[in-house]
Amino acid sequence: MILTSVLQAMGLFAATNIDDIIVLSLFFARGAGQRGTTARILAGQYLGFAGILGAAVLVTIGAGAFLPSAAIPYFGLIPLGLGLWAAWQAWRGDDDDDAGETTPKAGATTPAAAATAAPTFAADSTMGKIVAAKKITFGVKFDQPGFGVKDPVTGKLDGFDIAIAKELGKSLGLTEDQIKFEEAISKNRIPYLQEDGRG
């Protein structure tokens, strides 16, 4: 019983770390050339892990020993609240990543421009072909709230997967109109990946 729980926890941890690596890569790319970027990202990463570990330990040893059982389900509201707070800041334009930026002199390169410049890949590699073609198509779900949703009225796509795909495209030096999306449901996801000419 305990071994099964440990293995499940390890599997979930590994699966969630795939997203973590992608998000960390985007954070480092976005903060390239800015003072204190590495320290802020590492501090956030380890504080986040400590928080998750602390919550897991509390649940493991029985949060019921410290809290009334009626309060435990409300822990799920904490990430929701943090997400809403971040969305509110983004909506209000409180993102201070660009604070203090000035117009560069002619011929100068800003850290933001350097971070978004297309990296160099071998011409015959998959990434090299994407950069050379100046387009990329992402397969996403259109009916998964929070991850990928298509507005039936406007046709606009929104969600975490959409945002990550756009950031990945931009990191390859592509513009928004060169980043395309196609609906990929569970049963056609693998066949789409196996089709060389797709996109």
C-alpha positions as CSV (number, residue, x, y, z in Angstrom):
1,M,0.0,0.0,0.0
2,I,2.7,2.5,1.0
3,L,4.9,1.4,-1.9
4,T,2.1,2.0,-4.3
5,S,1.5,5.5,-2.9
6,V,5.2,6.3,-3.1
7,L,5.4,5.1,-6.7
8,Q,2.3,7.2,-7.6
9,A,3.8,10.2,-6.0
10,M,7.1,9.8,-7.8
11,G,5.2,9.4,-11.1
12,L,3.2,12.6,-10.5
13,F,6.3,14.5,-9.5
14,A,8.1,13.5,-12.7
15,A,5.1,14.4,-14.8
16,T,4.7,17.8,-13.3
17,N,8.4,18.5,-13.6
18,I,8.2,18.3,-17.4
19,D,6.0,21.5,-17.3
20,D,8.3,22.9,-14.7
21,I,11.4,22.6,-16.9
22,I,9.5,24.3,-19.8
23,V,8.3,27.1,-17.6
24,L,11.8,27.6,-16.0
25,S,13.3,27.7,-19.5
26,L,10.9,30.4,-20.5
27,F,11.6,32.4,-17.3
28,F,15.4,32.2,-17.9
29,A,15.0,33.2,-21.5
30,R,12.7,36.1,-20.7
31,G,15.1,37.4,-17.9
32,A,18.3,37.0,-19.9
33,G,20.7,39.9,-19.3
34,Q,18.7,41.3,-16.4
35,R,20.4,41.6,-13.0
36,G,19.1,39.2,-10.3
37,T,17.1,37.0,-12.7
38,T,18.8,33.8,-11.7
39,A,18.5,34.5,-7.9
40,R,14.7,35.4,-8.2
41,I,13.9,32.3,-10.3
42,L,15.9,30.0,-8.0
43,A,14.3,31.5,-4.9
44,G,10.8,31.1,-6.3
45,Q,11.5,27.6,-7.4
46,Y,12.8,26.4,-4.1
47,L,10.3,28.3,-2.0
48,G,7.6,26.7,-4.2
49,F,9.0,23.3,-3.7
50,A,9.3,23.9,0.1
51,G,5.6,25.0,0.1
52,I,4.5,21.9,-1.8
53,L,6.6,19.6,0.4
54,G,5.3,21.3,3.6
55,A,1.7,20.8,2.4
56,A,2.4,17.2,1.5
57,V,3.9,16.5,4.9
58,L,1.0,18.1,6.6
59,V,-1.5,16.0,4.6
60,T,0.6,12.8,5.1
61,I,0.7,13.1,8.9
62,G,-2.9,14.1,9.0
63,A,-3.9,17.7,8.6
64,G,-6.9,16.7,10.6
65,A,-4.6,16.7,13.7
66,F,-4.1,20.4,13.2
67,L,-7.3,21.7,11.5
68,P,-10.9,20.9,11.7
69,S,-11.8,18.4,8.9
70,A,-14.3,20.9,7.5
71,A,-11.4,23.3,6.7
72,I,-9.2,20.9,4.7
73,P,-11.2,21.1,1.4
74,Y,-10.7,24.9,1.3
75,F,-7.0,24.4,0.8
76,G,-7.9,24.0,-2.9
77,L,-8.8,27.7,-3.0
78,I,-5.2,28.8,-2.3
79,P,-3.9,28.1,-5.8
80,L,-7.1,29.5,-7.3
81,G,-6.6,32.7,-5.3
82,L,-3.0,33.0,-6.3
83,G,-3.9,32.5,-10.0
84,L,-6.7,35.1,-9.8
85,W,-4.3,37.5,-8.1
86,A,-1.7,37.0,-10.8
87,A,-4.3,37.4,-13.5
88,W,-5.5,40.7,-11.9
89,Q,-2.0,42.0,-11.9
90,A,-1.5,41.1,-15.5
91,W,-4.8,42.7,-16.5
92,R,-3.9,45.9,-14.7
93,G,-0.5,45.9,-16.3
94,D,1.4,45.6,-13.0
95,D,4.0,43.4,-14.7
96,D,7.3,45.2,-13.9
97,D,9.5,43.1,-16.1
98,D,9.8,46.0,-18.5
99,A,10.1,48.7,-15.8
100,G,13.0,51.1,-16.4
101,E,13.6,50.1,-20.0
102,T,14.7,52.9,-22.2
103,T,14.8,53.2,-26.0
104,P,18.2,51.6,-27.1
105,K,20.7,53.5,-29.2
106,A,20.8,52.7,-32.9
107,G,22.5,49.3,-33.4
108,A,22.2,48.4,-29.7
109,T,20.6,45.2,-28.5
110,T,18.4,45.2,-25.4
111,P,18.3,42.1,-23.1
112,A,14.7,41.5,-24.2
113,A,15.6,41.5,-27.8
114,A,18.5,39.2,-27.2
115,A,16.2,36.8,-25.3
116,T,13.7,36.7,-28.1
117,A,16.3,36.4,-30.9
118,A,16.0,33.1,-32.7
119,P,18.5,30.5,-31.5
120,T,20.7,28.7,-33.9
121,F,19.9,25.0,-34.8
122,A,21.4,22.5,-37.2
123,A,19.7,23.1,-40.6
124,D,18.6,19.4,-40.9
125,S,17.2,19.2,-37.3
126,T,13.5,19.5,-36.6
127,M,14.0,22.8,-34.8
128,G,16.1,24.1,-37.7
129,K,13.4,23.3,-40.2
130,I,10.8,25.1,-38.0
131,V,12.9,28.2,-37.8
132,A,13.7,28.1,-41.6
133,A,10.0,27.6,-42.5
134,K,9.1,30.6,-40.2
135,K,6.0,28.8,-39.0
136,I,4.9,26.3,-36.4
137,T,1.6,24.5,-35.7
138,F,0.7,23.4,-32.2
139,G,-1.9,20.7,-31.6
140,V,-4.0,21.7,-28.6
141,K,-7.4,20.9,-27.1
142,F,-10.2,23.4,-27.8
143,D,-12.5,22.3,-25.0
144,Q,-10.2,22.0,-21.9
145,P,-10.9,24.9,-19.6
146,G,-7.7,26.4,-18.2
147,F,-5.5,24.7,-20.7
148,G,-7.0,25.2,-24.2
149,V,-10.5,26.7,-24.9
150,K,-11.8,28.1,-28.2
151,D,-14.4,30.9,-27.8
152,P,-17.4,29.8,-29.9
153,V,-18.2,33.4,-30.8
154,T,-14.9,35.0,-31.5
155,G,-12.9,31.9,-32.3
156,K,-10.1,33.1,-30.0
157,L,-8.0,30.5,-28.2
158,D,-7.1,30.9,-24.6
159,G,-5.5,28.9,-21.8
160,F,-2.2,27.7,-20.3
161,D,-1.2,25.5,-23.3
162,I,-1.9,28.4,-25.7
163,A,0.2,30.8,-23.7
164,I,3.1,28.3,-23.4
165,A,2.9,27.6,-27.2
166,K,3.1,31.3,-28.0
167,E,6.1,31.8,-25.7
168,L,7.8,28.8,-27.3
169,G,7.1,30.2,-30.8
170,K,8.4,33.6,-29.8
171,S,11.6,32.0,-28.3
172,L,12.2,30.6,-31.8
173,G,12.0,34.1,-33.3
174,L,8.5,33.6,-34.7
175,T,5.8,36.3,-34.8
176,E,2.2,35.6,-33.5
177,D,0.9,35.2,-37.1
178,Q,3.5,32.5,-37.7
179,I,2.2,30.5,-34.7
180,K,-0.8,28.4,-35.7
181,F,-3.0,26.1,-33.6
182,E,-4.9,23.0,-34.6
183,E,-7.3,21.0,-32.5
184,A,-5.7,17.8,-31.3
185,I,-7.8,15.4,-29.3
186,S,-6.5,12.4,-27.5
187,K,-7.1,9.9,-30.3
188,N,-5.5,11.9,-33.1
189,R,-2.5,13.4,-31.1
190,I,0.0,10.7,-31.9
191,P,-1.0,10.3,-35.6
192,Y,-0.5,14.1,-36.0
193,L,3.0,13.8,-34.5
194,Q,3.8,11.0,-36.9
195,E,2.9,13.0,-40.0
196,D,6.0,14.7,-41.3
197,G,4.2,17.2,-43.6
198,R,1.7,18.4,-41.1
199,G,1.6,22.1,-40.3
